[in-house]
Amino acid sequence: MSGKKVCIVGSGNWGSAIAKIIGANVIKLNEFDNEVNMYVYEEIVDGKKLTEIINTTHENVKYLPGHKLPENVVAVPDLVQAACDADFLIFVVPHQFVEGICKSLVGKIKSTSVGLSLIKGFEKKAGGGIELISSVIKRNLNIEVCVLMGANIAAEVAAGKFCETTIGCVDEKNADLLQKLIETDYFRVRVVHDVSTVELCGALKNIVATAAGFIDGLGYGENTKAAIIRIGLMEMINFIDYFYPKSKVTTYFESCGIADLITTCYGGRNRRIAEQFVLTGKSFDELEKELLNGQKLQGPITAEEVNYMLKTKELETKFPLFTAVHRISKKMIKPEELIAYIKSHPAVQ
């Protein structure tokens, strides 16, 4: 009997880093088929198709240059062709594209497929709510969806530098298979059942990282950034407790929680671009195009999605850091006003 097939839906820097791990792991595991499909949105790079470059040089020269992918990772430009036979679908695309991707896969995949979302963000719901990305995938495709979040900067993972990650999965059998599929001697996986909290931490920390970038751009020191991280964590916990009250406090001490928050506030793209937002006065759209080589920012759009929910529930004053990040991102207030906002936080007074 052939092993379970894996498809990676997405091929940015994080998708390519995960492809490097999965491609190497499946060869050593009897449970999985040796070939891994990776859906690649077709682009032209130096006059050649990106899929052709990946399949001949085994390197994603645009999004993860300098790192070789295993030869059993096959770049496929057709989404349905890549995913139709997969038993495990690894979703790793910018969150604003998930709905469209899922609609393209409706009725085209195995009914028994299991999803694993590495996507950090939310979907707006009509009426003022937000929907978790795992729920968007499940709603469209009617499959079980687990999540993976952690302190995982893609380039460092691809370079084999030790780190940890968290998988949120309720089904024990799928949790075991996913851990085998993802874990290496340098990429340690811990599995928890608190799926929603794992996913929420992964999305909300990008708002805090954006605030940390504002602080760096304003020239404040490490003490101020530490305060931003602490207050941001408080707002993350309070938000999750209010809207998802079944969360477990121990989940915040996994890689998806405090560890990911710290890493993102010092080393992530949201912090870096937020710093440039202050220093240059340019919009996030301009900076994204200029500095991210086709990658997408998550912090400002996640702040907007969260604010949509907070405003509807009249909770903006209860979350002054989240609110300030949204208003600064939209240039409704100046970055310098961030400190005044966080001084009003109950955790500061």
Secondary structure, DSSP 8 states (H G I E B T S, - for coil): ---EEEEEE--SHHHHHHHHHHHHHHTT-TTEEEEEEEE----EETTEEHHHHHHHH-B-TTTSTT-B--TTEEEES-HHHHHTT-SEEEE-S-GGGHHHHHHHHTTTS-TT-EEEE----EEEETTTEEEEHHHHHHHHH--EEEEEE-S--HHHHHTT--EEEEEE-S-HHHHHHHHHHH--SSEEEEEES-HHHHHHHHHHHHHHHHHHHHHHHHT--HHHHHHHHHHHHHHHHHHHHHH-TT--GGGGGSIIIIIHHHHHHHHSHHHHHHHHHHHH---HHHHHHHHSTT----HHHHHHHHHHHHHHTT-GGG-HHHHHHHHHHTTSS-GGGHHHHHHTSTTT-
